[in-house]
Amino acid sequence: MTPLIFGAWDGVFYDNRSTFSPSAPEGLDINQFSQFNPGNPVMSFVCDRGFLVLDRRASLVFSLWRYYERAARETCGKCTPCRIGTQIIAEALESAVKGQAATVDWDFVVKVAEQMKETSLCGIGLTTPVALLAALKFCPDEIKKAQPVARDVYDYYSLLTAPCIEACPAHVDVPRYIDYIKAGEPELSAAVLLRHYPLVGSCGRVCVRYCEKACRRQFLDDAVDIKNLKRYAADATGPMESLFHRALREKKPLAPKVAVIGAGPAGINCAYHLLLQGYEVDIFEANRHAGGMAQVGIPQYRLPKGLLESETDVIEELGGRYHYRQRLGYDFSLNDLFARGYNAIFIGVGCSKGMYLGLENENTELEGYYNGIDFLHRVERSVSGSKPFKLTGDVVVVGGGNVAMDCARSAARLTNGTVHVVYRRTEEAMPADHEEVLAAKAEGIQFHFLSVQKEILDEDGHVTGLKIARMREERKEGERRGRLIEIEGTESVLSCTNLIAAIGQRLDQEVLCDDDGIMFDRRGNIQVSDALATTRLGVFAGGDSATGPTTLIDGMAQGQIAAQSINEYLTRGSVGFVPRRRMGEMIKKCDLMKETDPTIDLCKAQRHQLKTLSIEDRRGNFEEVDLSMSTKDAIDEANRCMRCYRIYGVVTQLPIPGNVAHIQNQAV
């Protein structure tokens, strides 16, 4: 077990400097603080929960000084306690680090820190005083009698983040882009987002809202409508995006060439970040257009195809090239790409094979029987005008995810009958977005929860119905999901002329062969490391191909990680350590964002209710359902953001690889 020398955590002091029975904060995995990167011991750690000293040679005052240096840089300046307080405290701690602690009025410092903690307007001012006040209360001599410490004797890494940022797979600085909306500058808001991915407007329409689930505002009233604020920023930006891309674009002499296979969210974002870093990038796509499953699998009423196309055009704006109707395993192989001179490859193909119900004696050739992916492909071709597609009669959709909701809501626009959704668990257990379920209900779709498919009924090669049975859930204490048990004698038939199996999809493994040197994991996905490197040197993979069916934001986040790994591989010959990733891992594994006191003393302000197309206007067409916010609505909603920033700082004994701040300090 990693030894804790002393520390204060959640208001409790732990002092193991002269005891044979060391103690540590209950529930905190202290072993996560043994090393930051391999072979590099953690000396100390500071955050909004307190501080931990894990090496007797560590200087607490040095750790707090570096922590407050970051706080002083990050304060927004809107409130005096934080703007002035962080400067006063940082200067006091710097004096202590220089061996001049006796010249500091520490009683005044305590008053400044307490005022910050009680009256600041955002998380930086409210939370950064916690560790300092605890140190001055429990172990004041560590501060007031501190020995001088050289600035670069230890390495230091700090991270400014928030619950919403950590919940986002792409780690988008949500409070910052919301701040720009508050200030009436949506183009700067979009610029914050464009540092992470180019599909800002698309993500603002179909993002699954991980950030909103983590939003602390829900402890007061409702989470901030982060997703639709993102959409507002994109819709209000206009031509600024191209200017921003050109400003970011680097130039590399004799840049290596990278091949990206698949123009879905993961592939697009991987190519985007590589192009911004100056690489030559070609994207090979099996379809006739970019967008991947976002293009063919997300219906137009959620994501207008013209928008997605305009956002994928950024690849060509940055100098990249698309090669359409080029399918891996059929038109080219990995060996072919390396032979053509590509120095690295990213595989971002989607899970293109839809799954059927898998019932006994199932006939997948029945007229009116579709898997979810094939059905959505037909819908996309119909809406685009390339191949008309119409349904008649009732439709049954089996499944409870977003694909099932897309199939059901699309079917409701195509048929003159009733659409039913069959799901084996409860409504609360559905993996689909809650908003999608509510929209489906509003559009007249009938749900059958705790129901399981038993048999497909057919006549003369046509689907005529689905036999289902009722289920009950038997849950033991502490279990998140209970055991499903079929209730005898509850079988019934849902008559229908169309049946859609939307229960999952998988990777087409036939696109890869033994010569490619790519191994699969037990779930049938491409096996990758944390850095998204495959079992073949120089080949990386992400998105659906590496994780199974995933969301647009997850795919884009993996594309960015892969681009970072490819850059390291091409510049250093190997994939190195990423400090941001390690700090995020510590925050997650140690549950550092856990709310110890979720009480929020603010006036309530209800979440903006987004305007939508009326139910009558949705029938028979695929016009976009959700309407954009007005500027006033967006600013009002943005003002609900509480800027719940936190700062995490770690001091290590040795230099941290990839730590830009350390390199800059050495230069100073």
Buried (B, 14 or more C-beta within 10 A) or exposed (E): EBEBBBBBBBEEBBBBEEEEEBEBBEEBEBEBBEBBBEEBBBBBBBBBBBBBBBBEEBBBBBBBBBBBBBBBEBBBEEBBBBBBBBBBBBBBBBBBBBEEBEEBEBEEBBEBBBBBBEBBBBBBBBBBBBBBBBBBEBBEEBBBEBEEBEBEEBBBBBBBBBBBBBBBBBBBBBBBBBBBBBEEBBBBBBBBBBBBBBBBBBBBBBBBBBBBEBBBBBEBBBBBBBBBBBBBBBBBBEEBBEEBBEEBBEEEEEBBBBBBBBBBBBBBBBBBBBBBBBBBBBBBBBBEBBBBBBBBBBBBBBBBBEBBEEBBBBBEBBEBEBBEEBBBBEEBBBEEBBEEEBBBBBBBBBBBBBBBBEBEEBEEEBEBBBBBBBBBBBBBBBBEEEEEBEBEBBBBBBBBBBBBBBBBBBBBBBBEBBBBBBBBBBBEBBBBBEBBBEBBEEBEBBBBBBBBBBBBBBEEEEBBBBBBBBBEBEEEEEEEEBEBEBEEEBBEEBBBBBBBBBBBBBBBBEBBEEEBBBEBEEEEBBBBEEBBBBBBEBBBBBBBBBBBBBBBBBBBBBBBBBBBBBBBBBEEEEBBBBBBBBBBEBBEEBEBBEEEEEEBEEEEBEBBEBEBBEEEEBEEEBEBBBEBBEEEBBBBBBEBBBBBBBBBBBBBBBBBBBBEBBEEBEEE
